[in-house]
Amino acid sequence: MTRGLRVAIVASSSHPIRQPFAGGLESHVWHLARALERAGHTVTLFAADGSDAEAAAAALPVRTFRPSRQACSDPSMPEREFLGDHHAYLGLMLELAESGADRFDVVHNHSLHYLPVAMAPTLPIPMLSTLHTPPTPWLESAVALTGGAGVDFVAVSGHTAAAWEGVVGRPIRVVPNGVDTDAWPLGPGGEGAVWFGRITEEKGTHLAIEAAERAGTPLRLAGPVSDPGYFRTHVEPRLRPGAVDYVGHLPRAALARVVGTSAVSLVTPDWDEPYGLVVAESLSCGTPVVAFARGGIPEIVDEHSGRLVAPGDVAAMARAIGEASDLPRSRVRARALSACSETAMVATYEDCYRSAVREGTARRLREVSVA
């Protein structure tokens, strides 16, 4: 029997990994950590204080830093959030460089910070880094300086992989984010539509409201208000009981009930969504998706699970709501089971981990023989 691996998962130093989740990345890390534990691996999590203690077997501390009064008065003093993240990740990477080989087999990086990638060559253990976003200046800088040494990159969609391959300079394996299909069960459907996710302008909450109003379909909104100014200006004035309702930032079970009792799920990104976790969660509930065809979303939604419309085409989305709501819900869920299940994701990550460990061992042996 193959022994379980000791996996250090690196997440956000700013957002705790707990319900209700700050965003899709936090949700993904929580589900992955728990799934790896169930599969027989030992997971240690680096994430902000307040993370769910049951998500992993152990935690790596997030080091905090308070600069002196003199340092704070320096004109070059950066924003405190930037400095806090820098200190936390620097401390983590120094700790892994010093003692990581005694404690872990592999590091799995999910953070969007540059230091894990920049300092990966200093680690005595391999790192797998999942690319959750399009290329960013800071991460590009880290790759440019190191050539991506010490890191095996994977991406959450073919779209995201293609965007990064020119930066990394080599093919990137795709590992779609999986969902726990037992936790997002098949629901009976309902009369109205649902939109859920972080309420920000780039997620296009206001476009979902406009599409539902055009279609004459009741709409429920759920998720954290990540941009209060946007919510006050573009969402709150359009709330009307029974027509457009904001049901709050819900824990997973309550959110799954809302999604499962909706006729359709509207997905309205105003940017190229790297993957679209809400799409996979909707499909798992049997709720057809009507979405703007942006980023990685067309890789998930097919003709049996929803409808894709041109980016920003609210009128087309409104027209597609009725057609999508007639799709058989069991067949919609079947798409989630085949294309974006947690089981398939974990199996693929296990293969990535073991490949990284083998390559790391071979690399160290070559270095010893040369020395």
C-alpha positions as a printed Julia matrix, in Angstrom:
371×3 Matrix{Float64}:
   0.0    0.0     0.0
   1.36   3.42   -0.94
   2.0    5.51    2.15
   0.31   8.83    2.58
   2.26  11.99    1.87
   3.03  14.86    4.23
   1.7   17.91    2.41
   2.21  21.53    3.42
  -0.52  23.65    1.83
   0.23  27.36    1.5
  -2.84  29.6     1.32
  -3.54  33.25    2.08
  -1.9   34.9     5.06
  -4.75  37.42    5.14
  -7.95  35.34    4.8
  -8.82  32.47    7.15
  -9.8   29.14    5.6
 -13.22  28.73    7.18
 -16.92  29.02    6.38
 -18.42  31.21    5.09
 -15.52  31.6     2.71
 -14.0   34.91    1.67
 -13.82  33.68   -1.92
 -13.41  30.73   -4.24
  -9.73  30.23   -3.49
 -10.39  29.87    0.24
 -13.25  27.46   -0.45
 -11.05  25.41   -2.76
  -8.2   25.12   -0.25
 -10.59  24.1     2.55
 -12.13  21.36    0.43
  -8.78  20.14   -0.89
  -7.18  19.94    2.57
 -10.07  17.91    3.97
 -10.19  15.64    0.91
  -6.46  14.92    1.12
  -6.82  14.04    4.8
  -9.65  11.63    3.94
  -7.44  10.08    1.27
  -4.82   9.2     3.89
  -2.4   12.12    3.59
  -1.26  14.4     6.41
  -1.96  18.05    5.69
  -0.42  21.07    7.4
  -2.01  24.39    6.49
  -0.5   27.86    6.3
  -3.35  30.37    6.38
  -4.59  33.35    8.35
  -5.43  33.03   12.02
  -8.96  31.81   12.63
  -8.83  29.08   10.0
 -10.88  25.93   10.58
  -8.81  23.64   12.81
 -10.58  20.61   11.31
  -9.45  21.45    7.78
  -5.96  20.02    8.36
  -3.98  17.98   10.87
  -1.73  20.89   11.84
  -1.01  24.52   11.07
   2.05  26.58   10.21
   2.05  29.9    12.09
   1.56  33.2    10.3
   4.26  35.45   11.71
   3.23  39.02   12.4
   5.5   42.05   12.39
   5.2   45.46   13.99
   7.79  47.91   12.67
   9.26  50.37   15.12
   8.05  53.94   15.33
  11.21  55.04   13.57
  10.65  52.59   10.71
   7.03  53.69   10.35
   8.16  57.28    9.95
  10.45  56.37    7.06
   9.09  57.82    3.77
   9.61  54.42    2.12
   7.3   52.65    4.59
   4.95  50.46    2.47
   1.3   49.81    3.16
   0.92  47.77    6.35
  -1.0   45.0     4.55
   1.79  44.62    1.99
   4.44  44.55    4.71
   2.41  42.06    6.76
   2.06  39.64    3.85
   5.73  40.01    2.94
   6.85  39.25    6.5
   4.49  36.27    6.82
   5.58  34.59    3.6
   9.24  35.37    4.14
   9.04  33.74    7.58
   7.26  30.72    6.13
   9.78  30.17    3.35
  12.76  30.54    5.69
  11.17  27.97    8.02
  10.54  25.54    5.16
  14.09  26.0     3.88
  15.5   25.19    7.3
  13.33  22.31    8.48
  10.91  21.44    5.68
  12.7   18.24    4.67
  12.2   16.76    8.14
   8.47  17.52    8.19
   7.07  17.41    4.66
   7.3   15.55    1.37
   5.88  18.31   -0.8
   4.67  21.91   -0.57
   1.47  22.83   -2.41
   1.3   26.58   -2.96
  -2.08  28.24   -3.55
  -1.11  31.76   -2.53
  -1.02  34.65   -4.96
   2.12  36.03   -3.31
   5.45  36.16   -5.14
   7.74  34.92   -2.34
   6.8   31.2    -2.39
   7.65  31.02   -6.09
  10.72  33.28   -5.8
  12.17  31.27   -2.9
  11.21  27.78   -4.1
  14.8   27.07   -5.27
  15.95  27.38   -1.64
  13.71  24.54   -0.43
  14.99  21.01    0.15
  11.59  19.65   -0.91
   9.59  20.06   -4.12
   6.84  22.61   -4.57
   3.68  22.34   -6.64
   2.09  25.72   -7.35
  -1.49  26.01   -8.58
  -2.1   29.03  -10.81
  -5.52  30.4    -9.86
  -5.33  33.7   -11.74
  -4.09  35.18  -15.0
  -0.45  36.36  -14.95
   0.26  39.11  -12.42
   3.3   41.44  -12.38
   4.65  40.16   -9.06
   4.41  36.48   -9.96
   5.83  37.13  -13.42
   8.79  38.86  -11.76
   9.42  35.84   -9.52
   9.33  33.46  -12.49
  11.58  35.75  -14.55
  14.25  35.77  -11.84
  14.18  32.05  -11.04
  13.03  30.55  -14.32
  10.45  28.71  -12.26
  13.16  26.53  -10.7
  11.98  24.34   -7.86
   8.32  24.62   -8.87
   5.98  22.37  -10.8
   3.14  24.56  -12.06
  -0.44  23.44  -12.65
  -3.4   25.59  -13.7
  -7.09  25.44  -12.89
  -8.17  25.58  -16.54
  -6.81  25.32  -20.06
  -7.47  29.03  -20.45
  -5.29  29.85  -17.43
  -2.59  27.4   -18.5
  -2.36  29.0   -21.95
  -2.02  32.45  -20.38
   0.89  31.3   -18.2
   2.82  29.03  -20.56
   4.51  31.95  -22.28
   5.66  33.21  -18.89
   6.8   29.88  -17.47
   8.28  28.68  -20.76
   6.98  25.12  -20.56
   3.68  23.24  -20.83
   1.45  23.46  -17.76
  -0.77  20.62  -16.61
  -4.44  21.41  -16.03
  -6.11  20.31  -12.78
  -9.69  21.64  -12.63
 -10.94  22.63   -9.19
 -13.15  19.85   -7.91
 -16.17  20.11   -5.65
 -17.49  17.74   -3.01
 -20.57  16.53   -4.86
 -22.0   15.05   -1.65
 -21.88  18.5    -0.03
 -23.54  20.05   -3.11
 -26.4   17.55   -3.59
 -28.94  17.36   -6.36
 -31.73  19.8    -5.55
 -35.36  19.93   -6.68
 -35.05  23.26   -8.45
 -37.49  26.12   -8.16
 -38.99  29.1    -9.91
 -36.23  31.69   -9.7
 -32.58  32.25  -10.48
 -29.58  32.44   -8.16
 -26.33  34.38   -8.35
 -23.61  33.71   -5.78
 -20.01  34.68   -5.22
 -18.02  37.69   -4.1
 -20.07  40.81   -4.68
 -17.66  42.98   -6.63
 -17.77  44.8    -9.93
 -15.6   42.26  -11.77
 -18.07  39.51  -10.84
 -20.89  41.48  -12.49
 -23.6   41.16   -9.86
 -25.46  44.1   -11.4
 -25.54  42.32  -14.76
 -27.26  39.32  -13.2
 -29.89  41.63  -11.73
 -30.48  43.22  -15.12
 -30.77  39.84  -16.86
 -33.24  38.51  -14.29
 -35.35  41.67  -14.5
 -35.47  41.42  -18.29
 -36.55  37.78  -18.04
 -39.11  38.51  -15.32
 -37.4   35.93  -13.1
 -36.99  36.31   -9.32
 -33.35  36.41   -8.29
 -31.57  35.55   -5.06
 -28.08  36.92   -4.45
 -25.65  35.32   -1.99
 -22.06  35.97   -1.02
 -19.71  38.3     0.81
 -19.91  42.01    0.08
 -16.26  42.36   -0.92
 -16.75  45.86   -2.32
 -19.13  47.82   -0.06
 -19.09  50.88   -2.33
 -20.12  48.82   -5.33
 -22.85  47.09   -3.31
 -24.29  50.4    -2.08
 -24.28  51.97   -5.54
 -25.1   49.15   -7.95
 -26.79  46.37   -5.98
 -28.59  47.6    -2.87
 -30.81  50.18   -4.69
 -32.13  47.39   -6.95
 -33.13  45.0    -4.17
 -36.88  44.38   -4.06
 -38.47  41.73   -1.82
 -39.61  38.77   -3.87
 -37.95  40.08   -7.03
 -34.28  40.65   -6.16
 -33.3   39.46   -2.68
 -29.9   39.43   -0.98
 -29.87  36.38    1.31
 -26.46  37.04    2.86
 -23.05  35.42    3.13
 -24.03  31.81    3.81
 -22.17  28.73    5.04
 -21.88  25.91    2.53
 -24.91  23.81    3.54
 -27.27  26.8     3.51
 -25.84  28.04    0.22
 -26.24  24.6    -1.36
 -29.93  24.65   -0.39
 -30.39  28.04   -2.06
 -28.63  26.88   -5.22
 -30.45  23.54   -5.28
 -33.85  25.2    -5.03
 -33.2   27.57   -7.94
 -34.18  27.02  -11.56
 -30.95  28.4   -12.99
 -27.67  29.9   -11.83
 -26.45  33.11  -13.44
 -22.67  33.58  -13.82
 -21.75  37.06  -15.01
 -17.99  37.72  -14.85
 -16.82  41.06  -16.14
 -13.31  39.61  -16.52
 -11.82  36.37  -17.82
 -12.7   34.03  -14.97
  -9.76  31.61  -14.54
 -12.05  28.7   -13.62
 -15.42  29.48  -12.06
 -15.97  27.43   -8.92
 -19.58  28.62   -8.67
 -20.22  26.91  -12.0
 -19.07  23.53  -10.7
 -21.06  23.97   -7.47
 -24.22  24.88   -9.4
 -23.91  21.89  -11.7
 -23.4   19.57   -8.75
 -26.78  20.75   -7.39
 -28.34  20.0   -10.77
 -28.92  23.7   -11.35
 -28.28  24.67  -15.0
 -25.89  27.53  -15.58
 -26.38  30.53  -17.85
 -23.01  32.22  -18.12
 -20.93  34.69  -20.07
 -18.47  32.69  -22.15
 -15.3   34.05  -20.57
 -12.08  32.51  -19.31
 -12.3   28.89  -18.23
 -16.1   28.73  -17.97
 -16.66  27.28  -21.49
 -14.49  24.32  -20.45
 -17.08  23.33  -17.84
 -20.51  24.22  -19.25
 -21.73  22.09  -22.15
 -25.05  21.92  -24.0
 -26.45  19.44  -21.46
 -25.64  21.55  -18.38
 -26.38  25.14  -19.36
 -26.1   27.89  -21.9
 -23.22  30.2   -22.79
 -23.8   33.69  -24.13
 -21.47  36.39  -25.39
 -19.63  38.33  -22.66
 -21.72  41.23  -21.42
 -24.77  40.32  -23.52
 -27.44  40.71  -20.85
 -30.3   40.43  -23.36
 -29.01  37.06  -24.58
 -28.64  35.88  -20.98
 -32.23  36.86  -20.25
 -33.43  34.9   -23.3
 -31.4   31.84  -22.3
 -32.84  31.58  -18.79
 -36.02  29.83  -19.83
 -34.26  27.43  -22.18
 -31.66  26.46  -19.57
 -34.25  25.93  -16.84
 -35.82  23.15  -18.94
 -32.64  21.04  -18.93
 -32.94  17.76  -16.96
 -31.36  18.36  -13.56
 -30.0   14.82  -13.28
 -28.09  15.31  -16.5
 -26.75  18.65  -15.26
 -25.41  16.96  -12.15
 -23.9   14.19  -14.28
 -21.74  16.86  -15.91
 -20.37  17.85  -12.5
 -19.65  14.25  -11.58
 -17.72  13.65  -14.79
 -15.94  16.99  -15.25
 -15.34  18.58  -11.86
 -15.58  16.12   -9.0
 -13.4   16.36   -5.93
 -12.43  12.69   -6.33
 -10.91  13.29   -9.77
  -9.1   16.41   -8.55
  -7.52  14.65   -5.57
  -6.38  11.72   -7.72
  -4.72  14.09  -10.17
  -3.04  16.09   -7.41
  -1.76  12.86   -5.84
  -0.15  12.02   -9.17
   1.37  15.53   -9.34
   2.73  15.24   -5.8
   4.36  11.87   -6.36
   5.83  13.02   -9.66
   7.3   16.1    -7.96
   8.75  13.95   -5.15
  10.34  11.53   -7.64
  11.84  14.35   -9.68
  13.08  16.09   -6.54
  14.77  12.91   -5.31
  16.4   12.33   -8.7
  17.61  15.95   -8.79
  19.22  15.68   -5.35
  20.94  12.44   -6.32
  22.37  14.09   -9.44
  23.63  17.0    -7.35
  25.33  14.63   -4.89
  26.98  12.64   -7.68
  28.33  15.8    -9.3
  29.67  17.07   -5.96
